[in-house]
Amino acid sequence: QVQLVESGGELVQAGGSLRLSCAASGGTFSRYVMGWFRQAPGKEREFVATIARTGGPTYYADSVKGRFTISRDNAKNTVYLQMNSLKPEDTAVYSCAAAHRLVITTRVYEYDYWGQGTQVTVSS
């Protein structure tokens, strides 16, 4: 089992940047594939980014490719999401997740543990 706690969400203006953090405890962090997902009001939760246990490879949703970067620091038991060139449509609750897998995945149902989420609001 692993517990995940996100932080860093806030109100930012369009074009700005933000870095989200997800701290893990209660498990061996380096054994989990990690992912970031988001859910906007009235929409289903959608995949954002995923990262392998070693820190590579990574994979991104088309909507964020080139703007967002996922990374992890296994020594700190933390995964990050660097978000640049933010758009109003990026507004959502962002959650990190951990999966008992060897290979990265974009599928919500293949992740086993979830954080509580952190709100990101991008104003125009």
Disulfide bonds with the S-S distance in Angstrom:
Cys22-Cys96 1.85
